[in-house]
Amino acid sequence: MAETMINVPFEGRDRIRIGLIGAGNRGSSLLGNLLIIDGAEVRAVCDVSAERAGAAADRVAAASGRRADTVTDATAVIERDDIDLVIIANPWELHTPLAVAAMKAGKHAAVEVPAALTLEECWALVDTSEQTRRHCVMLENCNYGYNELLVLNLVRDGVLGELLHAEAAYLHDLRRPLMTRTAWRRKAHVKLDANLYPTHGLGPVAAYLDVNRGDRFVRLTSMSSASRGLDVWRDSHPDELDPSTAGEVYRCGDINTSIVATEQGRTILLQHQVVGPRPYSRRNEIVGTKGIFTDFPPRIFVEDPDDPAQVEEYVELDTFRDYEHQLWTDEGARAREAGGHGGMDYLMLLQLITTMRSGAVAEMDVYDAAAWSAPSALSFASVAADGAPVDFPDFTRGRWAEARPGIR
């Protein structure tokens, strides 16, 4: 058995040479942030559309004076000998195969969310990372949001007491894009009844709970509502539809609700809904013995130690602005100017590049990528078994209880 990648640092180098696979909406957004990060050097861009790849390469040239090479075959990027990091921003089903190929070719992989779709893919990422000694980092930007990092400081300082419960979600009305242009993403609703996109909500609360660093997910139970939203949209918007929607039968329930139990006796409510009329939310709630934080909108309640029975109203999170994370204090203005989900994309990539350059340990590692992605497959299994509990694999192979750095 290969040795663990826990606490294994990057090599450290002055410049990080990058190959970007995927220059569509997400890849183009990531590229904009990479171009203003010191030490990041985009050497090659791959996209199935030569036009998109060329447009991305032109942006690299405008920013750096050196045009990135362009290809339409990902293998041509992965096999280059002048690439340190392959960033993968393709449709979901390509994430694991490309990350595995990149690591086998001696490159570190940074893969968009979710990193894997099945338990077999989760293990493929872990096994390959350990065997090749290359890191696989999932690009979970929500872990670097302003509120998420402030609350991370709060919980680490014990403000909320002993942590007992968390709530996480991806609630985002995507009916129009799903039915008009992103057919690859809609296909998942045909194939699976599950939580299709768990990591945006789960990643931050996993950080609060020190998952893989003192606690671990042990089992999940999941149920789904009926499937209605996409059918209703198709019937009521006939002039907007992607023609390929004709005849599709949608299997995925509109709302999937899972409960995750942890080794330390915590619970996590995890939800997914992208096909109904509701405001955007990742829920982002954490409950402790001394108080609670809940987001969208952000608010917090901390018990008065002198009058613990007096439960009053939530207060604004800004009341605790002294807990602002140093990363936002130092880089917040630049992050907001850079854009990308309010600045979290920039900070995520900045930390990745900085960590690689300095030879530090990855803040989010392959074990996080596997654990945070696994609820897709596990919820599918549980829903199919009428909500029966299913066990989480221990991707750390028994090292989950070790205290170690996470997001710093």
C-alpha positions as CSV (number, residue, x, y, z in Angstrom):
1,M,0.0,0.0,0.0
2,A,1.3,3.4,-0.9
3,E,2.1,5.9,1.8
4,T,-0.4,8.6,2.8
5,M,-0.4,12.1,1.3
6,I,-1.5,13.6,4.6
7,N,0.9,16.4,5.6
8,V,3.0,15.9,2.4
9,P,4.1,19.4,1.3
10,F,4.4,20.7,-2.3
11,E,7.9,20.8,-3.6
12,G,8.2,24.6,-3.6
13,R,9.2,26.5,-6.7
14,D,9.3,30.2,-7.8
15,R,6.7,29.9,-10.6
16,I,3.9,27.5,-11.0
17,R,3.5,26.5,-14.6
18,I,-0.2,25.8,-15.4
19,G,-2.1,23.9,-18.0
20,L,-5.8,24.8,-18.1
21,I,-8.2,22.2,-19.4
22,G,-11.6,23.8,-20.1
23,A,-12.1,27.4,-21.3
24,G,-15.8,27.6,-21.1
25,N,-17.7,29.6,-18.5
26,R,-15.9,28.2,-15.4
27,G,-12.5,27.9,-17.0
28,S,-12.6,31.4,-18.3
29,S,-13.5,32.8,-14.9
30,L,-10.7,30.9,-13.2
31,L,-8.3,32.2,-15.9
32,G,-9.1,35.8,-15.1
33,N,-8.1,35.3,-11.5
34,L,-4.9,33.3,-12.3
35,L,-3.7,36.1,-14.6
36,I,-3.4,38.5,-11.6
37,I,-1.8,36.1,-9.2
38,D,2.0,36.4,-8.7
39,G,3.9,33.3,-9.6
40,A,1.1,31.7,-11.7
41,E,2.1,31.1,-15.3
42,V,-0.5,29.7,-17.7
43,R,1.5,27.8,-20.3
44,A,-1.3,25.9,-22.2
45,V,-5.0,26.0,-22.6
46,C,-7.2,23.2,-23.8
47,D,-10.8,23.3,-25.0
48,V,-12.8,21.2,-27.4
49,S,-13.6,24.6,-29.1
50,A,-10.4,25.9,-30.7
51,E,-12.1,29.3,-30.7
52,R,-12.6,29.3,-26.9
53,A,-9.0,28.1,-26.4
54,G,-7.7,30.8,-28.7
55,A,-9.6,33.5,-26.9
56,A,-8.2,32.3,-23.5
57,A,-4.7,32.3,-25.0
58,D,-5.2,35.8,-26.2
59,R,-6.1,36.9,-22.6
60,V,-2.9,35.2,-21.4
61,A,-0.9,37.1,-23.9
62,A,-2.5,40.5,-23.1
63,A,-1.8,40.0,-19.4
64,S,1.7,38.4,-19.5
65,G,3.2,39.2,-22.9
66,R,3.5,35.4,-23.6
67,R,0.7,33.6,-25.4
68,A,-0.3,30.2,-24.0
69,D,-0.2,27.3,-26.4
70,T,-3.7,26.0,-27.4
71,V,-4.9,22.5,-28.0
72,T,-8.2,20.7,-28.3
73,D,-7.0,17.4,-26.8
74,A,-6.4,17.3,-23.0
75,T,-3.7,14.7,-23.3
76,A,-1.6,17.2,-25.1
77,V,-1.6,19.4,-22.0
78,I,-1.2,16.5,-19.5
79,E,1.8,15.0,-21.3
80,R,3.8,18.3,-21.5
81,D,7.1,18.4,-19.6
82,D,6.7,22.1,-18.7
83,I,3.6,21.9,-16.6
84,D,3.5,21.7,-12.8
85,L,-0.3,22.0,-12.2
86,V,-3.2,20.9,-14.4
87,I,-6.4,22.8,-13.6
88,I,-9.5,20.9,-14.7
89,A,-12.7,22.8,-15.4
90,N,-14.7,20.5,-17.6
91,P,-18.0,18.7,-17.2
92,W,-18.3,16.5,-14.1
93,E,-17.8,13.2,-15.8
94,L,-14.3,14.2,-17.0
95,H,-13.0,15.4,-13.6
96,T,-11.7,12.1,-12.2
97,P,-10.3,10.7,-15.4
98,L,-8.4,13.9,-16.2
99,A,-7.1,14.3,-12.7
100,V,-5.9,10.7,-12.6
101,A,-4.2,11.1,-15.9
102,A,-2.5,14.3,-14.8
103,M,-1.2,12.8,-11.6
104,K,0.1,9.7,-13.5
105,A,1.9,12.1,-15.8
106,G,3.7,13.7,-12.8
107,K,1.5,16.8,-12.4
108,H,-0.5,18.0,-9.5
109,A,-4.2,18.3,-10.3
110,A,-6.7,21.0,-9.2
111,V,-10.1,19.8,-10.2
112,E,-13.4,21.6,-10.2
113,V,-16.3,20.4,-8.1
114,P,-17.4,17.7,-7.6
115,A,-14.1,15.9,-7.9
116,A,-15.7,12.5,-8.3
117,L,-19.1,11.0,-9.1
118,T,-18.8,7.5,-7.7
119,L,-17.0,5.8,-4.8
120,E,-14.8,4.1,-7.3
121,E,-13.7,7.5,-8.6
122,C,-13.2,8.8,-5.1
123,W,-10.8,5.9,-4.4
124,A,-9.1,6.3,-7.8
125,L,-8.2,9.9,-6.8
126,V,-6.9,8.8,-3.4
127,D,-5.0,5.8,-4.7
128,T,-3.4,7.7,-7.6
129,S,-2.4,10.6,-5.4
130,E,-0.7,8.2,-3.0
131,Q,1.0,6.1,-5.7
132,T,2.3,9.1,-7.7
133,R,3.0,11.4,-4.8
134,R,1.1,14.1,-6.6
135,H,-1.5,16.2,-4.9
136,C,-5.2,16.4,-6.0
137,V,-6.9,19.5,-4.8
138,M,-10.6,20.1,-5.3
139,L,-11.4,23.7,-6.2
140,E,-14.0,24.3,-3.5
141,N,-14.3,28.1,-3.7
142,C,-17.0,28.4,-1.0
143,N,-14.5,27.5,1.7
144,Y,-12.9,30.9,1.0
145,G,-16.0,33.0,1.3
146,Y,-15.9,36.0,3.7
147,N,-18.5,34.6,6.0
148,E,-17.2,31.1,5.9
149,L,-13.7,32.1,6.9
150,L,-14.9,34.5,9.6
151,V,-17.1,31.7,11.1
152,L,-14.1,29.3,10.8
153,N,-12.2,31.7,13.1
154,L,-15.2,31.9,15.4
155,V,-15.5,28.2,15.9
156,R,-11.8,27.6,16.3
157,D,-11.8,30.2,19.1
158,G,-14.7,28.4,20.8
159,V,-17.2,31.2,20.5
160,L,-20.0,28.7,19.6
161,G,-18.9,26.1,22.2
162,E,-18.8,22.4,21.4
163,L,-20.1,21.9,17.9
164,L,-23.1,19.6,17.5
165,H,-24.9,20.1,14.2
166,A,-24.4,21.7,10.8
167,E,-26.6,22.4,7.9
168,A,-25.4,22.7,4.3
169,A,-27.1,23.0,1.0
170,Y,-26.9,24.0,-2.7
171,L,-30.2,25.7,-3.4
172,H,-30.0,27.5,-6.7
173,D,-32.7,27.9,-9.4
174,L,-31.0,26.6,-12.5
175,R,-34.1,25.7,-14.5
176,R,-33.5,28.1,-17.4
177,P,-29.8,27.2,-18.0
178,L,-30.5,23.5,-17.5
179,M,-33.3,23.5,-20.1
180,T,-31.7,25.9,-22.6
181,R,-28.0,25.3,-22.8
182,T,-26.2,23.1,-20.3
183,A,-27.4,19.7,-21.6
184,W,-24.4,17.9,-20.0
185,R,-25.5,19.0,-16.6
186,R,-29.1,18.2,-17.2
187,K,-28.3,14.6,-18.1
188,A,-27.5,13.9,-14.5
189,H,-31.2,14.6,-13.7
190,V,-32.1,11.9,-16.2
191,K,-29.7,9.3,-14.8
192,L,-29.6,9.8,-11.0
193,D,-31.9,10.4,-8.0
194,A,-29.4,11.8,-5.6
195,N,-27.7,14.9,-4.2
196,L,-25.9,15.8,-7.5
197,Y,-23.8,18.7,-6.1
198,P,-22.9,18.4,-2.4
199,T,-19.6,20.2,-2.0
200,H,-20.4,23.9,-2.0
201,G,-22.4,23.6,1.2
202,L,-20.5,20.6,2.7
203,G,-17.0,21.9,2.3
204,P,-17.3,24.9,4.7
205,V,-19.1,23.0,7.4
206,A,-16.6,20.1,7.1
207,A,-13.9,22.7,7.8
208,Y,-15.8,23.9,10.9
209,L,-16.1,20.3,12.2
210,D,-12.4,19.4,11.4
211,V,-13.5,16.5,9.2
212,N,-10.5,14.4,8.3
213,R,-8.6,16.3,11.0
214,G,-10.3,15.0,14.2
215,D,-13.7,13.8,13.0
216,R,-15.0,12.0,10.0
217,F,-18.3,11.3,8.1
218,V,-19.4,7.8,9.1
219,R,-22.9,7.3,7.5
220,L,-25.6,8.9,5.5
221,T,-29.3,8.5,5.0
222,S,-31.1,10.2,2.1
223,M,-34.5,10.8,0.6
224,S,-35.8,12.7,-2.4
225,S,-39.0,14.4,-3.2
226,A,-40.9,13.7,-6.4
227,S,-39.5,15.1,-9.7
228,R,-41.6,17.9,-11.0
229,G,-39.6,21.1,-11.7
230,L,-38.0,20.3,-15.1
231,D,-41.3,18.8,-16.5
232,V,-43.2,21.9,-15.4
233,W,-40.6,24.2,-16.9
234,R,-40.5,22.2,-20.2
235,D,-44.3,22.4,-20.5
236,S,-44.5,26.2,-19.7
237,H,-41.5,27.4,-21.7
238,P,-41.7,25.6,-25.1
239,D,-40.0,28.4,-27.0
240,E,-36.9,28.4,-24.9
241,L,-36.0,24.7,-24.8
242,D,-32.9,22.9,-25.9
243,P,-34.3,20.5,-28.5
244,S,-32.7,17.6,-26.8
245,T,-35.1,17.9,-23.9
246,A,-37.8,16.3,-26.0
247,G,-38.8,13.0,-24.5
248,E,-36.5,13.2,-21.5
249,V,-37.7,11.5,-18.3
250,Y,-36.3,13.2,-15.2
251,R,-35.4,10.8,-12.5
252,C,-33.8,13.1,-9.9
253,G,-36.2,14.3,-7.2
254,D,-36.5,18.1,-7.0
255,I,-35.3,18.2,-3.4
256,N,-32.8,15.8,-2.0
257,T,-32.4,15.8,1.8
258,S,-29.6,13.8,3.5
259,I,-28.5,13.4,7.1
260,V,-24.8,12.7,7.7
261,A,-23.5,11.4,11.0
262,T,-19.9,11.9,12.2
263,E,-17.6,9.8,14.4
264,Q,-17.7,12.5,17.1
265,G,-21.5,12.4,17.3
266,R,-22.4,15.4,15.2
267,T,-25.1,15.6,12.5
268,I,-25.2,17.4,9.2
269,L,-28.3,18.2,7.2
270,L,-27.4,18.3,3.5
271,Q,-29.8,19.5,0.8
272,H,-29.9,19.9,-2.9
273,Q,-32.4,21.7,-5.1
274,V,-31.7,23.4,-8.5
275,V,-35.1,23.0,-10.2
276,G,-37.5,25.1,-8.2
277,P,-38.3,28.8,-7.5
278,R,-36.4,29.7,-4.4
279,P,-33.7,32.2,-3.5
280,Y,-30.1,31.1,-3.6
281,S,-28.7,29.6,-0.4
282,R,-25.9,27.3,0.8
283,R,-27.5,27.4,4.2
284,N,-24.1,27.3,6.0
285,E,-25.3,26.8,9.5
286,I,-23.3,25.6,12.5
287,V,-24.8,24.9,15.9
288,G,-22.8,24.6,19.2
289,T,-23.4,24.5,22.9
290,K,-23.0,28.2,23.2
291,G,-24.7,29.5,20.1
292,I,-25.5,29.3,16.4
293,F,-24.5,30.9,13.1
294,T,-26.8,30.6,10.1
295,D,-26.4,32.2,6.7
296,F,-28.4,33.6,3.8
297,P,-28.8,36.1,5.3
298,P,-25.9,35.9,7.8
299,R,-26.9,36.1,11.5
300,I,-25.5,34.8,14.7
301,F,-26.7,34.2,18.3
302,V,-24.3,33.6,21.1
303,E,-25.6,32.9,24.6
304,D,-25.0,35.5,27.3
305,P,-23.0,33.6,30.0
306,D,-24.5,35.8,32.7
307,D,-28.1,34.9,31.6
308,P,-27.9,31.7,29.6
309,A,-31.7,31.1,29.7
310,Q,-32.4,34.4,28.0
311,V,-32.7,33.7,24.3
312,E,-33.0,36.9,22.3
313,E,-32.8,37.8,18.6
314,Y,-30.0,37.0,16.2
315,V,-27.5,39.8,15.6
316,E,-25.7,40.7,12.4
317,L,-22.5,38.8,11.7
318,D,-20.7,42.1,11.5
319,T,-21.0,42.3,15.3
320,F,-18.1,39.7,15.3
321,R,-16.1,41.5,12.6
322,D,-13.0,41.2,14.9
323,Y,-12.9,37.6,13.7
324,E,-12.5,38.5,10.1
325,H,-10.0,36.1,8.6
326,Q,-6.5,37.5,7.9
327,L,-6.8,36.4,4.3
328,W,-9.7,38.8,3.8
329,T,-8.1,41.5,5.8
330,D,-5.0,41.4,3.7
331,E,-6.4,40.5,0.3
332,G,-10.1,41.3,0.5
333,A,-10.0,44.5,-1.6
334,R,-8.1,42.8,-4.4
335,A,-10.3,39.8,-4.2
336,R,-13.5,41.8,-4.6
337,E,-12.0,43.8,-7.5
338,A,-10.9,40.5,-9.2
339,G,-14.4,39.1,-8.9
340,G,-15.4,35.5,-9.1
341,H,-18.2,34.8,-6.7
342,G,-17.5,37.9,-4.6
343,G,-13.7,37.3,-4.4
344,M,-13.7,33.7,-3.1
345,D,-12.4,32.3,-6.4
346,Y,-9.4,34.6,-6.3
347,L,-8.6,33.8,-2.7
348,M,-8.9,30.0,-3.3
349,L,-6.5,30.2,-6.3
350,L,-4.2,32.6,-4.5
351,Q,-3.9,30.2,-1.6
352,L,-3.2,27.3,-3.9
353,I,-0.5,29.0,-5.8
354,T,1.0,30.5,-2.6
355,T,1.0,27.1,-1.0
356,M,2.7,25.5,-4.0
357,R,5.3,28.2,-4.3
358,S,6.2,28.1,-0.6
359,G,6.4,24.3,-0.4
360,A,3.6,24.1,2.2
361,V,1.0,21.4,2.8
362,A,-2.2,21.7,0.7
363,E,-5.1,23.4,2.6
364,M,-7.6,21.1,0.9
365,D,-6.2,17.7,0.0
366,V,-7.3,14.5,-1.9
367,Y,-8.9,13.1,1.2
368,D,-11.2,16.2,1.4
369,A,-11.9,15.9,-2.3
370,A,-13.1,12.3,-1.9
371,A,-15.0,12.8,1.4
372,W,-16.9,15.9,0.2
373,S,-17.7,14.4,-3.2
374,A,-18.8,11.0,-1.8
375,P,-22.4,12.1,-0.8
376,S,-23.4,12.1,-4.5
377,A,-22.9,8.3,-4.7
378,L,-24.0,7.6,-1.2
379,S,-27.2,9.5,-1.5
380,F,-28.0,7.7,-4.7
381,A,-27.5,4.4,-2.9
382,S,-29.6,5.4,0.1
383,V,-32.5,6.8,-1.9
384,A,-32.6,3.6,-4.0
385,A,-32.8,1.7,-0.7
386,D,-35.7,3.7,0.6
387,G,-33.5,5.9,2.8
388,A,-31.5,3.1,4.4
389,P,-28.2,4.3,6.0
390,V,-25.1,3.8,4.0
391,D,-21.5,3.9,5.4
392,F,-18.9,6.4,4.3
393,P,-15.5,4.9,3.4
394,D,-12.6,6.2,5.5
395,F,-10.5,7.7,2.7
396,T,-7.7,8.6,5.1
397,R,-7.2,4.9,5.9
398,G,-7.5,5.4,9.7
399,R,-5.7,8.8,10.0
400,W,-8.8,10.9,10.3
401,A,-8.3,11.6,14.0
402,E,-4.9,13.3,13.5
403,A,-4.9,17.0,14.1
404,R,-3.3,18.7,11.0
405,P,-3.5,21.9,9.1
406,G,-6.5,22.7,7.0
407,I,-7.4,26.2,5.8
408,R,-5.0,28.6,7.4
